[in-house]
Amino acid sequence: MHKQPPPPLKSAQQGVVLIEAMIAILIFSMGVLAIVGLQAAMIKNTTDSKYRADAGYIAQQRIGLMWSDPSNLNTYLENATPITDLPGGKRTVTQLVASQFVVRVGWTAPGETPAADDTTAPCFMTVAHCFITTATITGG
């Protein structure tokens, strides 16, 4: 007859459940932190997208006004005019050639650092972000 080995001592198994529970809590906590970080990144990206969409709308609005009033195109030229629709927003309208105009809309989101001066391409304004569009408009 074979003798079975004695069962392990009860004291050797004590605390294993506690360690397993602590590891499970650690893994769960890391997952929750990852989801919170992902949500923060999504909110930032959504905000950035809204600013870009608003900048495009502002530029197209200015071009629409210019197209509807081609005899007064020079009155729409401006240099870093503040706009309130974007945080730290500015708009510049310049004329490249006789019938070609460039509209630049710049903004600086809260917490961002704008350009140090107005010589930084492509926006040439003291802003952090820039939306640029070009339109050909013939005068009346």
Secondary structure, DSSP 4 states (H G I P E B T S, - for coil): -PPPPPPPPHHHHTTHHHHHHHHHHHHHHHHHHHHHHHHHHHHHHHHHHHHHHHHHHHHHHHHHHHHH-GGGGGGG-EEEEEESSSTTEEEEEEEEETTEEEEEEEE--TTPPPPSSTTSTTT-SS-SEEEEEEEE----
